[in-house]
Amino acid sequence: MGSVKDYFSSLGAGLASLVKGMQITGKEFITPKITEKYPEHRDTVKVPERFRAILELKYDEEGNHKCIACGICERNCPNGTISITSKMVDTWDGKKKRKLDKYVYDLGSCTFCQLCVTTCPQDALEFSNDFEQAVFTREKLVKQLNYLPEKEEPAPTPEQIEKAKAEKEAKIAAAKAAAAAKKAAVAKAAEGAAQPASDETKNDDATKLTEEK
C-alpha cells in the first residue's frame, strides 16, 4: 500500500515540476530577444562606454599626448603588460627632459584591472570599448600605443627667454653674494683668532719688564 502511495506522490511531483518548467519556457518564448546579430549589424551595435577593450594613449587634436614616461603605470601593472622606454632630450634653456620613446602594451596578458588608468598622474591613459581585437597570431596583440611621430620641442617665446635670462642672472648674483659673505666670515674669524694672541704677547712683555725692575 505504501509503495502505491509513494508512486502516485512522486508522479504528482514530477507533473508539477514539468508544468513549472513549461511555464518558464513559455515566458522565454514571448520575452523580447536581446541577441545582437553580429557581424551583420556591426555598424549599429551599441557597446557600453564602460566596457574595457584595449588600452590607449589620449591624444589631443594637435596629435600630442600627456605621457611623461614616469613609469608609474608600468610598476603598478600586475601582469607586466606595459613596457615603457624613455629618452633624455635637451631643451632650449640647456636643461634635460625625459620624453617617451616607446609605450608597448600586450593586450594578450591584460586583465583590464584599470590600475594603469587610475594611477596615471597625467591622465594620459584610457580604455576604449572597441571590442574587435581578434587576431590570428599572438604577436599582433602586442601594440605600440605612441603610434604618432613625436613632435619637436616648441620654440621659446621672447617672454620665456627674458624670464630664463633673469633667473640665471639672479642665481649668479646670489652665488656671488653667498661667496662674499663666506669670505667675510672667514676673514672675521681669522681676525678674532689673531686678537687674543696679540693680547697675550703684550701681557708677556709687561711681565718681563716688571721682573727686570
C-alpha positions as CSV (number, residue, x, y, z in Angstrom):
1,M,0.0,0.0,0.0
2,G,2.8,2.3,0.9
3,S,4.6,1.7,-2.4
4,V,1.5,2.7,-4.4
5,K,1.1,5.9,-2.4
6,D,4.8,6.8,-3.0
7,Y,4.4,6.1,-6.7
8,F,1.5,8.5,-7.1
9,S,3.2,11.0,-4.9
10,S,6.3,11.0,-7.0
11,L,4.2,11.1,-10.1
12,G,2.4,14.2,-8.9
13,A,5.7,15.9,-8.0
14,G,7.0,15.1,-11.5
15,L,4.0,16.6,-13.2
16,A,4.2,19.7,-11.1
17,S,7.8,20.1,-12.0
18,L,7.0,19.6,-15.7
19,V,4.3,22.3,-15.6
20,K,6.6,24.7,-13.8
21,G,9.3,24.2,-16.4
22,M,6.9,24.7,-19.2
23,Q,5.7,28.0,-17.7
24,I,9.3,29.3,-17.6
25,T,9.9,28.1,-21.2
26,G,6.6,29.8,-22.3
27,K,7.7,33.1,-20.8
28,E,11.0,32.9,-22.7
29,F,9.1,32.4,-25.9
30,I,7.3,35.7,-25.5
31,T,10.3,37.7,-24.0
32,P,11.9,40.2,-26.4
33,K,15.2,39.0,-27.7
34,I,18.4,40.9,-26.9
35,T,20.8,38.8,-29.1
36,E,22.8,41.0,-31.4
37,K,23.2,39.8,-35.0
38,Y,26.9,40.3,-35.2
39,P,28.6,41.0,-37.6
40,E,25.5,41.7,-39.8
41,H,24.6,44.7,-37.5
42,R,28.2,45.8,-36.9
43,D,27.5,49.4,-37.8
44,T,24.6,49.7,-35.4
45,V,25.7,47.6,-32.5
46,K,25.9,49.6,-29.3
47,V,28.7,48.8,-26.9
48,P,28.6,50.3,-23.3
49,E,31.1,53.1,-22.7
50,R,32.3,51.4,-19.6
51,F,33.3,48.3,-21.5
52,R,37.1,47.9,-21.4
53,A,38.5,46.5,-24.6
54,I,42.0,48.0,-25.2
55,L,44.4,50.5,-23.5
56,E,45.1,53.7,-25.4
57,L,47.1,56.9,-25.0
58,K,45.0,60.1,-25.0
59,Y,45.8,62.3,-28.0
60,D,44.6,65.8,-28.4
61,E,43.5,67.5,-31.6
62,E,47.1,68.5,-32.4
63,G,48.4,65.0,-32.1
64,N,50.0,65.4,-28.6
65,H,49.7,63.1,-25.7
66,K,50.2,63.7,-22.0
67,C,52.5,60.8,-21.1
68,I,55.8,61.9,-19.5
69,A,57.3,58.3,-19.2
70,C,57.2,58.4,-15.4
71,G,56.7,54.6,-15.3
72,I,54.0,54.5,-12.7
73,C,51.6,52.5,-14.8
74,E,54.4,50.0,-15.7
75,R,55.2,49.5,-12.0
76,N,51.5,49.1,-11.0
77,C,50.6,46.6,-13.7
78,P,50.2,43.2,-12.0
79,N,51.0,41.2,-15.2
80,G,53.8,43.2,-16.7
81,T,51.6,44.1,-19.6
82,I,53.2,47.6,-20.0
83,S,56.8,48.3,-21.1
84,I,58.0,51.9,-21.3
85,T,61.2,53.1,-22.9
86,S,62.2,56.7,-22.3
87,K,64.9,59.0,-23.6
88,M,66.6,62.3,-22.4
89,V,66.5,65.3,-24.6
90,D,68.0,68.8,-24.4
91,T,65.6,71.7,-24.0
92,W,66.2,75.2,-25.4
93,D,67.3,76.5,-21.9
94,G,70.0,73.9,-21.6
95,K,68.1,71.6,-19.3
96,K,67.5,67.8,-19.6
97,K,64.0,66.5,-20.1
98,R,62.6,62.9,-20.1
99,K,60.4,62.0,-23.0
100,L,58.5,58.9,-24.1
101,D,60.3,56.8,-26.7
102,K,58.1,53.6,-26.8
103,Y,55.0,52.7,-25.0
104,V,54.4,48.9,-25.6
105,Y,51.2,47.3,-24.4
106,D,50.5,43.5,-24.5
107,L,46.7,43.1,-24.9
108,G,47.1,39.3,-24.6
109,S,48.2,39.4,-20.9
110,C,46.0,42.4,-19.8
111,T,43.4,41.7,-17.1
112,F,41.7,45.1,-17.6
113,C,42.0,46.0,-13.9
114,Q,42.5,49.6,-14.9
115,L,45.2,50.3,-12.3
116,C,47.3,52.0,-15.0
117,V,44.5,54.4,-15.8
118,T,43.6,55.3,-12.2
119,T,47.2,55.8,-11.1
120,C,48.4,57.9,-14.0
121,P,49.3,61.3,-12.6
122,Q,48.9,63.0,-16.1
123,D,45.5,61.4,-17.0
124,A,47.2,60.2,-20.2
125,L,45.5,56.7,-20.5
126,E,42.1,55.3,-21.1
127,F,40.3,52.1,-22.1
128,S,38.4,52.1,-25.3
129,N,35.3,50.0,-25.9
130,D,36.5,48.7,-29.4
131,F,36.0,45.0,-28.8
132,E,37.0,43.9,-32.3
133,Q,40.6,42.8,-31.3
134,A,40.6,39.2,-32.7
135,V,43.9,38.3,-34.4
136,F,45.4,35.1,-35.8
137,T,48.8,35.4,-34.0
138,R,49.7,36.4,-30.5
139,E,52.4,38.8,-31.7
140,K,49.7,41.1,-33.1
141,L,48.3,41.6,-29.7
142,V,51.5,43.5,-28.7
143,K,50.9,47.1,-29.7
144,Q,52.9,50.3,-29.5
145,L,50.5,53.0,-28.2
146,N,52.5,56.0,-29.2
147,Y,52.0,55.4,-32.9
148,L,52.1,59.1,-33.9
149,P,55.5,60.6,-34.6
150,E,56.9,62.7,-31.8
151,K,57.0,66.5,-32.4
152,E,60.0,68.7,-31.8
153,E,60.1,70.9,-28.7
154,P,58.3,74.2,-29.3
155,A,60.5,77.3,-29.8
156,P,60.6,79.5,-26.7
157,T,58.8,82.8,-26.7
158,P,60.6,86.2,-26.0
159,E,58.9,86.2,-22.6
160,Q,60.3,82.8,-21.7
161,I,63.8,83.8,-22.9
162,E,63.8,87.0,-20.8
163,K,62.5,85.1,-17.8
164,A,65.2,82.4,-18.1
165,K,67.8,85.1,-18.5
166,A,66.6,87.0,-15.4
167,E,66.6,83.8,-13.4
168,K,70.1,82.9,-14.5
169,E,71.4,86.4,-13.6
170,A,69.6,86.2,-10.2
171,K,71.3,82.8,-9.5
172,I,74.7,84.3,-10.4
173,A,74.2,87.3,-8.2
174,A,73.0,85.1,-5.3
175,A,76.1,82.9,-5.7
176,K,78.4,85.9,-5.7
177,A,76.7,87.3,-2.6
178,A,77.0,84.0,-0.8
179,A,80.7,83.7,-1.7
180,A,81.4,87.2,-0.5
181,A,79.5,86.6,2.8
182,K,81.5,83.4,3.3
183,K,84.8,85.2,2.6
184,A,83.9,88.0,5.0
185,A,83.0,85.4,7.7
186,V,86.3,83.6,7.3
187,A,88.3,86.9,7.5
188,K,86.4,87.9,10.6
189,A,87.1,84.6,12.2
190,A,90.8,84.8,11.4
191,E,90.9,88.4,12.8
192,G,89.2,87.2,16.0
193,A,91.6,84.4,16.4
194,A,94.6,86.7,16.0
195,Q,93.4,89.3,18.5
196,P,93.8,87.2,21.7
197,A,97.3,86.1,20.6
198,S,98.5,89.8,20.4
199,D,97.0,90.5,23.8
200,E,98.9,87.6,25.3
201,T,102.1,88.9,23.8
202,K,101.6,92.3,25.4
203,N,100.9,90.7,28.7
204,D,104.1,88.7,28.4
205,D,106.2,91.8,27.6
206,A,104.7,93.6,30.6
207,T,105.5,90.7,32.9
208,K,109.1,90.7,31.7
209,L,109.5,94.5,32.4
210,T,108.1,94.0,35.9
211,E,110.6,91.2,36.6
212,E,113.6,93.2,35.4
213,K,112.7,96.1,37.6
